[in-house]
């Protein structure tokens, strides 16, 4: 019985951590998108994932 309660508490903590990471990632992406230049979400993701330095993508790096 005691180990089930401990496991439930660990699952809750893990869920809180995962949700917090997801919220943090969303806030970071949103803040990068709403900067001083207008950039699309696709350009933002492409800029984060590629080595391209042209146009708005170069600003992200």
Backbone as a chain_set.jsonl record, in Angstrom:
{"seq": "XXXXXXXXXXXXXXXXXXXXXXXXXXXXXXXXXXXXXXXXXXXXXXXXXXXXXXXXXXXXX", "coords": {"N": [[0.82, -1.193, 0.0], [1.916, 1.299, 0.796], [3.908, 1.673, -1.106], [2.441, 2.121, -3.414], [1.304, 4.607, -2.955], [3.612, 6.19, -2.835], [4.497, 5.84, -5.481], [2.426, 7.082, -6.885], [2.745, 9.726, -6.027], [5.272, 10.252, -7.128], [4.64, 10.056, -9.838], [2.928, 12.239, -10.087], [4.702, 14.355, -9.575], [6.442, 14.03, -11.76], [4.664, 14.536, -13.861], [4.035, 17.247, -13.341], [6.566, 18.371, -13.772], [6.987, 17.774, -16.512], [4.83, 19.191, -17.689], [5.545, 21.765, -16.916], [7.953, 22.102, -18.337], [6.968, 22.001, -20.955], [5.304, 24.29, -20.954], [7.246, 26.264, -20.499], [8.839, 25.982, -22.846], [6.943, 26.74, -24.748], [6.507, 29.422, -24.024], [9.067, 30.485, -24.502], [9.33, 30.098, -27.315], [7.16, 31.688, -28.156], [7.972, 34.219, -27.239], [10.229, 34.61, -28.804], [9.053, 34.75, -31.289], [7.508, 37.057, -31.173], [9.142, 39.288, -31.363], [11.026, 42.238, -32.348], [10.973, 42.119, -35.097], [8.909, 40.9, -37.792], [8.221, 37.564, -37.991], [7.609, 34.355, -39.283], [6.167, 31.359, -37.882], [7.151, 29.055, -39.081], [9.584, 29.999, -40.187], [10.885, 30.571, -37.812], [11.181, 28.017, -36.572], [12.676, 26.758, -38.591], [14.965, 28.365, -38.524], [15.958, 27.738, -36.006], [16.597, 25.069, -36.306], [18.306, 24.761, -38.506], [21.342, 25.537, -40.37], [21.214, 27.743, -41.884], [21.703, 31.127, -42.791], [20.331, 33.21, -43.933], [18.298, 36.106, -44.532], [15.511, 36.575, -42.357], [15.958, 34.3, -40.9], [18.655, 34.261, -40.244], [18.761, 36.158, -38.25], [17.718, 34.96, -36.015], [19.671, 33.282, -35.0]], "CA": [[0.0, 0.0, 0.0], [2.775, 2.46, 0.89], [4.644, 1.887, -2.353], [1.509, 2.673, -4.397], [1.175, 6.037, -2.655], [4.867, 6.793, -3.27], [4.518, 5.834, -6.935], [1.478, 8.097, -7.322], [3.38, 11.02, -5.778], [6.335, 10.414, -8.122], [3.987, 10.304, -11.119], [2.438, 13.622, -10.052], [5.864, 15.227, -9.717], [6.894, 13.905, -13.14], [3.678, 15.23, -14.683], [4.243, 18.675, -13.123], [7.814, 18.744, -14.436], [6.766, 17.737, -17.962], [3.954, 20.308, -18.04], [6.339, 22.988, -16.748], [8.878, 22.179, -19.467], [6.154, 22.33, -22.124], [4.901, 25.696, -20.828], [8.452, 27.062, -20.682], [9.192, 25.951, -24.262], [5.942, 27.544, -25.449], [6.774, 30.831, -23.722], [10.298, 30.862, -25.196], [9.014, 30.227, -28.742], [6.281, 32.845, -28.324], [8.742, 35.448, -27.058], [11.092, 34.761, -29.97], [8.206, 35.096, -32.429], [6.924, 38.393, -31.01], [10.215, 40.264, -31.216], [10.892, 43.502, -33.072], [10.712, 41.858, -36.515], [7.821, 39.947, -38.024], [8.767, 36.294, -38.45], [6.601, 33.299, -39.219], [6.516, 30.227, -37.023], [7.987, 28.163, -39.897], [10.924, 30.585, -40.222], [11.447, 30.432, -36.474], [11.604, 26.628, -36.399], [13.756, 26.52, -39.55], [16.141, 29.048, -38.008], [16.481, 27.017, -34.844], [17.013, 23.724, -36.678], [19.219, 24.698, -39.646], [22.524, 26.41, -40.344], [20.969, 28.802, -42.857], [21.844, 32.453, -42.189], [19.774, 34.211, -44.842], [17.064, 36.799, -44.158], [15.066, 36.553, -40.958], [16.503, 33.103, -40.234], [19.955, 34.638, -39.703], [18.56, 36.97, -37.045], [17.391, 34.054, -34.9], [20.902, 32.724, -34.445]], "C": [[0.864, 1.257, 0.0], [3.512, 2.748, -0.402], [3.735, 2.444, -3.453], [1.348, 4.179, -4.193], [2.43, 6.775, -3.109], [4.928, 6.892, -4.788], [3.577, 6.897, -7.497], [2.058, 9.496, -7.136], [4.492, 11.281, -6.794], [5.75, 10.703, -9.497], [3.461, 11.733, -11.195], [3.588, 14.596, -10.251], [6.381, 15.205, -11.149], [5.954, 14.64, -14.087], [3.842, 16.741, -14.544], [5.506, 19.162, -13.833], [7.625, 18.784, -15.945], [5.886, 18.887, -18.431], [4.715, 21.625, -17.935], [7.318, 23.182, -17.898], [8.133, 22.57, -20.735], [5.727, 23.798, -22.105], [6.102, 26.609, -21.056], [8.854, 27.113, -22.156], [8.225, 26.797, -25.079], [6.196, 29.029, -25.238], [8.028, 31.309, -24.456], [10.039, 31.05, -26.684], [8.143, 31.45, -29.004], [7.072, 34.146, -28.209], [9.691, 35.682, -28.223], [10.281, 35.217, -31.186], [7.7, 36.53, -32.343], [7.987, 39.459, -30.768], [9.966, 41.492, -32.069], [10.7, 43.324, -34.573], [9.579, 40.855, -36.65], [8.407, 38.686, -38.649], [7.699, 35.225, -38.304], [7.099, 32.172, -38.319], [7.424, 29.261, -37.788], [9.415, 28.683, -39.993], [11.625, 30.42, -38.876], [11.989, 29.021, -36.261], [12.768, 26.306, -37.335], [15.052, 27.173, -39.062], [16.769, 28.348, -36.826], [17.1, 25.68, -35.234], [18.057, 23.665, -37.794], [20.411, 25.637, -39.454], [22.394, 27.547, -41.342], [21.048, 30.163, -42.157], [21.247, 33.551, -43.046], [18.499, 34.83, -44.274], [16.779, 36.769, -42.68], [15.654, 35.363, -40.183], [17.854, 33.422, -39.603], [19.853, 35.45, -38.426], [18.333, 36.088, -35.819], [18.653, 33.538, -34.232], [21.62, 33.794, -33.717]], "O": [[0.565, 2.198, -0.735], [3.724, 3.906, -0.764], [4.206, 3.164, -4.333], [1.266, 4.934, -5.162], [2.341, 7.853, -3.697], [5.36, 7.91, -5.327], [3.907, 7.547, -8.49], [1.881, 10.358, -7.997], [4.641, 12.406, -7.271], [6.302, 11.509, -10.246], [3.539, 12.369, -12.246], [3.465, 15.557, -11.011], [6.723, 16.253, -11.697], [6.41, 15.3, -15.02], [3.792, 17.451, -15.548], [5.511, 20.241, -14.426], [8.059, 19.736, -16.593], [6.165, 19.497, -19.463], [4.545, 22.507, -18.777], [7.496, 24.3, -18.381], [8.623, 23.391, -21.511], [5.785, 24.473, -23.133], [5.981, 27.626, -21.74], [9.179, 28.187, -22.663], [8.642, 27.495, -26.002], [6.107, 29.812, -26.184], [8.047, 32.424, -24.977], [10.472, 32.045, -27.265], [8.368, 32.172, -29.975], [6.864, 35.072, -28.994], [9.937, 36.829, -28.596], [10.775, 35.983, -32.013], [7.483, 37.156, -33.38], [7.747, 40.425, -30.043], [8.833, 41.762, -32.468], [10.309, 44.268, -35.259], [9.319, 40.064, -35.744], [9.018, 38.742, -39.716], [6.97, 35.197, -37.312], [8.291, 32.055, -38.038], [8.362, 28.708, -37.214], [10.363, 27.903, -39.893], [12.826, 30.157, -38.824], [13.125, 28.85, -35.819], [13.733, 25.66, -36.929], [16.124, 26.58, -39.182], [17.989, 28.367, -36.667], [18.022, 25.206, -34.571], [18.646, 22.605, -38.011], [20.467, 26.417, -38.504], [23.372, 28.243, -41.616], [20.519, 30.33, -41.058], [21.621, 34.715, -42.9], [17.715, 34.15, -43.611], [17.677, 36.917, -41.851], [15.821, 35.424, -38.965], [18.168, 32.904, -38.531], [20.769, 35.429, -37.604], [18.723, 36.451, -34.71], [18.686, 33.376, -33.012], [22.692, 33.552, -33.164]]}, "num_chains": 1, "name": "protein.A"}
